[in-house]
Amino acid sequence: MNVTLWALLVAFLASLGGRDQLVVAGLTARLGRHAGLLLLAITTGLLASAAAAWASGALGGVVSRRAAIVLAAMALGVAGLESLLVPARFSAKEPTRSFFAAGLVLIMHQMLDATRFLVLALALATQAPVGAALGGAMGTALAMGLGWSAGAAMLDNQRALGRARRLAGVLLLVAALGLAIWISGNNAAN
């Protein structure tokens, strides 16, 4: 599989039950299914994924290939910690009808979420930031579409989604540890 497909897959899975998806589900449940909200969520996901890919290009351009792989392992670990430790909940009593406010909340959630750290890790590890950004944006779009279409049903299952997110966080930490062990073994062999 190429980096775009990997990024699509990990972005979708990492976004399930995420703060941004629950915001979209909550606003949809309270305000109805407005296509503008879905378009806004997809746009902010695209911008956040592009920013993560840009960061990988900026970092990858000034460090060696080995250092880029170390940074990828660190980004993978941060994604795991974010999924494990940062609870994703939606409990707004009176959500705003302002697209600007909703967009601001979404982009703030998305800029430092597990999905963007995974896009950063993939872009650093593969040296393919455009493919990682496209896959990350598409995976986020699928997850936002699910939140938009599920609405109240997703909010009713926040506890189960939280458990799945914590499990994903543990798996990401194990993957980061595995990559770190591989890096240290690879450095010892050289």
N, C-alpha and C positions, 0 to 999 in steps of 0.2 A: 504494500500500500504506500502511496506517496504521502508527503507531509500534509497536503490539504485534507485528505481523507482522515488521517490520524487526528489532525486538529479538529475537524468536524466532529468526530466521535468523542474525543475527550472534552471538547467544549460543551457538547450536548449533555454528556453524563455529568460533568462538573456543575453545570447550570441547573440540574434537576434539584428542586427544593432550595435553590439559592435565593438570596435576598431580592435580587432583581426580578426573578420569576414570581416570587410571592407578592411583590409590589404590583406587578402587572395583573396577577390573579385577583388581588384585593381591589384594585381600581376597577377591574372588569366586573367583579361581583357587585360592587357598590354603584357603579355608574353605567353599567351596560357595556356591550361589546362595540366599541367604537374602533373603526379601522385606523383612525389617526393614532390611537394609543399603541396599537400593534406596530404601526410604521415607526412611531417614535422609539419604541423599545428596540426594534431591529436596527434603527439608525444609531442609537447610542451604543449598541453592541458592536456595530461595525467600527465606530470611532474608537471605542476602547480596545478592540482587537488590533486596529491599525496602530494605536499608540504603543501597545505591547510589542508589536513587530518592529516599530521604529526604534524602541528602546533596545531591542536585540541587535539591530543594525548599528546603533551607536556604541553599544558595549562590545559587540563582536569586532568592530573596526579598530579597537584600541587594545585588545587583549589577544593572546595567542589562542590557538585552537584548543589546547588543553585547558586553558583558563576558561574558555567559553563553555566547555563541557562541565567544568566545576560550577560555573554560574548556572548552568542548566539544572544541575543536581540541586543547587541551593533554591532555585525557583520552584522546582518540584517539591522540595521540602516545605517551602512557604505555602504553596498551594495546599499541601496536606494539613498544615497547621491551621490555615484559614478555614478549611472544611471541618476540621475537628473542633476548633475552639470558638469560632465566631458563629453564634446562633443566628439562624435565618428565621425571622418571624415577621408577620404583618399584623399590626393591631391598630391601625389608624381608625379613629372613630368618625372623623369627618374629612375624608380625602378631598383635596382640592380638585377643581375642574380645570385648572390651569395646565396647559401642555408644557409651558416653560418650567413650572415647578416640578411636574412629574418627570420631565426630561432631566432636570438637575439632580433629582433624587436617583434616577436610574443611572446616570453617568457616574455619580459619586459611588454608588454601589459597585458598578462594573469596573471602574478603573483599578481597583485593588482586590478583586475577587479571585477565587481559585482558578477560574477559567482563564483570566488574563495571565496569571503566573504560568499556567500550562502552555498558553500560546507563546509566551516568552521563552519557556524552557525548550519547546519544540523548535522555535526559530533559531535559538542559540545552538542547539544540538545538531540541527540539520543544515544550518546556514541558508535557510530558505524562508526569509521573513514574509515574503508576499504570499506564499502558499499557506504558511501558518496563519496569517491574518485572514485570508479568505476562508479557510476552514473554520477558524474561530468565530468569524462573523456568521457563517452558515449554521454552525452548531448552536450558537446563541439564538439565531433567528428561529430555529426549530423549537428550542426550549421556551422562548418567549411566546411563540405561537401556541404551545401546549398550555402555558399559564393563562394566556388570553382565552383559549377555548374552554379550559377546565374551570376557571374562575372559582366559584364558591366550593366546588368539590376539592380543589387543591388546598384551599384554606382549611377545610375540615380535616385534612390529613397532614397537617403540619408536623405533628409528632412523629409519624412514620417517616416522613421526608427527612426530618432532623436525624433520626437514627440512621437512615441510609447515607446521609451526608457525613455523619461521623465515621461510619464504616469506610466510606470513600476516602476520608482524611487519613485513616490508618493505612489503607492500601497505598495511598500516595506517599506517605512517610516511609513505608517499607520499600517502595520503588526508589525513592530518593536515597535511602540507605544502601540499597543494592547498587545503584549507580555510583555512589561514593566509594563503596568497596571495590567495584570494578575499576574505578579511576585510580585508587591507591594501588591495586594490584598491577595495573597497567604501568603506572609510574615506577613501581619496584622492578618490573621486568626490563625497563629501559635504562 
